[in-house]
């Protein structure tokens, strides 16, 4: 079911125009107008982003196939899933649709979507796993 569009708003904090779909006390469901990246505004830039996203996703898939741990594989899977989710949006709609937009006490967090969340969670998990592994390696080398 399509969301009911209520109005076009200009965010006072970032100045971007959004189509407000689900107003709440702490955030709005938004669909940014167009692609906010300068290269994405041109048709050739859109295809460049699609090609780069596909190539990077393929590289991360190879890395995932060679993952040293289950945690690393899950983290890389989240990154790939997020990248491919944004890729599908770009192919279907010409731009990535960000629909989560939060603000509190005058602070405005940039709009994002679930694919972006997967990328960020995957990167954080990958970083945490590497820090844990390097700490473990350092401690085992120190005890020897």
Phi, psi and omega in degrees: 000132180286139176292151177276121180280128184260320181189163172264130181236154171251122182292126181291334181278316185253343178082357180282147176271134179232157170261114183284128182242326184219079182292140174222181178286337185240358180183173180228144168280125185230155172233104181301146177279116178075194179255128186281347178280134182304320182289335182282350181285334179266149180301318180294326178294323177300314181290329175296315178297322178296314180295316180296317179299316178297317180294316179295319178299320178296319178296318179292327177295320176296316178300318180296322179297333180258015184303143182272346181210164178294321179299316179297319180296318179295316179300314180294325176297320177297319179296313179297315180301317178295316180297317180290327175298316177293325178297317178298316176302315182295321179290318184282320189245353182084352179201161177278130180267114175263126186237002176248123186220109186248146175212148178205135176048044177083355179262135181242117176278138179302144180297145180210178178227180182293328178297318176299321179298319178298318179296314182293315179297319178297317179295319179295318179295319178297316179296314180298319179295320180291319177297319178295317180293319180291324176295318179297317178296319181294318180293320180290327176287328181288324182285337185286000000 
